[in-house]
Amino acid sequence: MPGEVVNLSVIGMAVETLIDLPPGYELTFRLRRNGSFLELRGWIRWCRPARTISTSEGKELKVFHSGVEFDEATISVVRRSADVLPLLSETEGGVAKGALEIRSRG
């Protein structure tokens, strides 16, 4: 499922999706940046409706924001990754520029 990074920190992130993700759900996130992928793993800690959008067919869709807590291995990777560090500052006040792909774990 596609998504957008709304906010990113060393220990977690907020994502925007068209799916109401249940708290406790374990996911793998692939962050695309500069032609490469960084795999991030974590758990949904909260999810709430953020807004609605209209499709070109006039259909209304709910957009959700979810908070993700990274696992320890991901926190370690984020701390060391030169690809992620620029995103930490880019997300202040807006959506990060890296595209996100979300996959269920298991």
Buried (B, 14 or more C-beta within 10 A) or exposed (E): EEBBBBBBEBBBBBBBBEBEBEEEBEBBBBBBBEEEBBEBBBBBBEBEEBEEEEEEEEEEEEBBBBBBBBEEEBBEBBEEBEBBEBBBEBBEEEBBBBBBBBEEEE
